[in-house]
Amino acid sequence: MLKLGFIGAGTVGTALAVRLSGKGYPVVAVSSRTRSSAERLAGMVRGSRVFDTSQGVADNAELVFITTPDAAIPLVAAQTRWHKGQSVVHCSGADSTAVLQPAKDAGASTAGFHPLQTFASIKQAIENIPGSTFAIETVEPLLTNLKDLASALKCNWIVLRAEDKVVYHAAAVIACNYLITLIKLSTDLWQTFGVPKEQAVQALLPLLRGTLHNIETVGIPQCLTGPVARGDAGTVTKHLKALQQVAPAVISTYRELGLQTIPIAVAKGKIGPEQSQELTGILSTDSRN
């Protein structure tokens, strides 16, 4: 198997190293901005050496993962001496392999290998990887190697072009990060009628789990429920009036999400053109007028 090295011992790098080592891939070299982080990662895998510089990793590994913060990837690529026959892979979601151009110029193969998953901590990252999807940007023969790595991790994979990366990452941000924002807005509203945030979260979690289950089992658009899905203009109007009283800053978000939901409701087949137009008018009009 390929000898693996990791430059950067944060959440993603540690999770990948631990999981790949567990599948029999030798993780032979690790470096990080702080030696303690590198030593922590090396202590979690068998047979790994800690190096003080990225060069030590590059000199000892056949496939090197750069798992630093995105802003540091071009610097690592430029300051490290690479060689022909080596593979250099970053795990950025938004950056293309263009940031690894110095490695490519030196004769190395380059790739992006991004796990489409949320990693709040090292422990959760290790647990969450199986079943995830990796977005791969590269060409053969490295493409096959990375597909094999994804399969070994019990993950799926998709192949992206360089120009797809930013939109792909924006989509991930909307689905993951902004979901947290929406839950924060929702729990803030619960506090207006006296329910603490922690209790609100616990009350909403079964609803969220049910929604995710419906998305998985029924699919979009059929899983859509709620007032827009059934063309209930009266309830939408009530929502807008109530929000104007207790949380006017939320109205613009409610309006935009409602407008984006109307086409889904139409696709579900539960509302027709007249209901769609009525909802569009309500959600497009300032409720203060």
Helices and strands as residue ranges (DSSP letters): E 4-7, H 11-22, E 27-31, H 35-42, E 49-50, H 54-60, E 63-66, G 70-72, H 73-79, E 87-90, G 97-100, H 101-105, E 109-116, H 122-128, E 133-137, H 142-152, E 156-159, G 162-164, H 165-175, H 177-191, H 197-217, H 233-246, G 248-250, H 251-268, H 273-284
